[in-house]
Amino acid sequence: MLRQQTRSSEGSLFNRSLSRLKELWGSFPSLTDNETEQQQANIDLEGASLDVLRGEISFCLNKSVGEMATRKQAVQIARQYLEFSEQGKQRFFELLAEDFDLDYDKVKASIEKWQPDPKSTSQLRRALESPRLTLLRQFNELPDGIKFLVNMRADLLSIKDKTPGLQSLQQEMKQLLHAWFDLGFLQLEQITWDSPTSLLEKLIEYEAVHAINGWSDLKNRLSSDRCCFAFFHPQMPDEPLIFIEVALTQGLAGEMAPLLDEDAPLLDTDTADTAIFYSISNTQRGLAGISFGNFLIKNVVAQLLQQFPHLSQFSTLSPIPGFNKWLTANPDKALAILTEDQRQELKVHCEELGVAANLSALLAADWQSNTEASDWLEAPTKQLISHYLVAEKRGKGALDPVANFHLSNGSKAGRLNWLANLSQRGIKESGSVMINYVYELDKIEDNCVAYVEKGSVANDLTA
């Protein structure tokens, strides 16, 4: 249910940001002839243009230069960045990583001189701050500056493994953004059909779990028995950072199709007893690794209880995106978990469909049109998924990323639902199975502590 958004709205952002930056550029007084002459680097940062950019960055970091001049230079660098090619952006990041990194000799000297007093500690802190952070903070002061930095980190994440120093740079950017996107700054808002069209368009664009197929589909998801909530940042008021879609139901939902059916009758919300979180979409690639989901779910539960105090159950209907990948990589292990009778029956069904004798191959075949194979597949598939969710780990946490997210938030792994998602994606990921992660409000904290500290999975599954 939780997916990272990867589709880009870079075109509209580019035009808006470039326009705003040019507007700001024009608002500054012209530099005098005695000040540094600015040059436009070409889009690939080839030849001497890299040296020009190095000089421009150094100018921004020069404490003896006036603030107005350094801000104007930061605007110029930002304008250039928006026009860089992919190669130019990589060279820009490499320049920041290599030429404007920490002065490690200074750090070493500060550590050797450190004493347990405020002055010595302040000196060490200054030594541990790389010069490039000054430029990044100057970018943040620009119009749309924080969105500019979010998109810049998104660019950096796509190439961070190409050069060793880039990983350190992206971690510094992450730390800055983590501070600027502190949960205390975020605003929870409900999105309705009456919200601005520009915002509704972003829901369609950013939905990362169950694609929104046009305006009628979106209107259905915002009808009276549906809710959508999003977190916003004050400096990005038109951009949801993460949003969650909720369906009000009677009892746990066991399949996606009824939740997305535009022709389904509206439910009288007074009769609903359950809130189903069926989609959570992170919208900003540049904020990867900065988690809002836990805080979002808790706030949405509180908001729902205010609007619908009769609700007694809160659950997801979630995909299991890593199951088939694990199953394909571990065919022998999966076979060993099955009983001897199941292994023999699996062999028979695989022979009928002309595929290799393992569950991964059978799930990849056209089993939906074979009633006998479909009926038989349910039990062993659920059995292996139960094992996968409870026993397969990355460290102490669940191997499956969606499971890890919800379990770390204090949910319980509840019911497995066969034929819950018959889309191509649902079948490919987990053989159509989805799971209800149930948030029992009086057990969330205990579940969370047990999972985080011991890796214990609260569940109703049979592994």
Buried (B, 14 or more C-beta within 10 A) or exposed (E): BBBBBEEEBEEEBBEBBBEBBEEBBEEBEEBEEEBBEBBEBBBBBEEEBBEBBBBBBBBBBBEEBEEEBBBBBBBBBBBBBBEBEEEBBBBBBBBBBEBBBBEEEEBEBBEEEEEEEEEEEEBBEEBEEBBBBBBBBBBBEBBBBBBBBBBBBBBBBBBBEEBEBBBBBBEBBBEBBEEBBEEEEBEBBBBEBEBEEEBBBBBBBBBBBBEBEEEEBBBBBBBEBBBBBBBBBEBBEEBBBBBBBBBBBEEBBBBBEEBBEEEEEEBEBEEBEBBBBBBBBBBBBBBBEBBBBBBBBBBBBEBBBEEBEEBEBBBBBBBBBBBBBBBBEBBEEBBEBBEEEBBEBBBEBBEBBEBEBBBBBBBBBEBEEBEEBBEBBBBBBBBBBBBBBBEBEEEEBBBBBBBBBBBBBBBBBBBBBBBBBEBEEBBBBBBBBBBBBBBBEEBBEEBBEBBBEEBBBBBEBEB
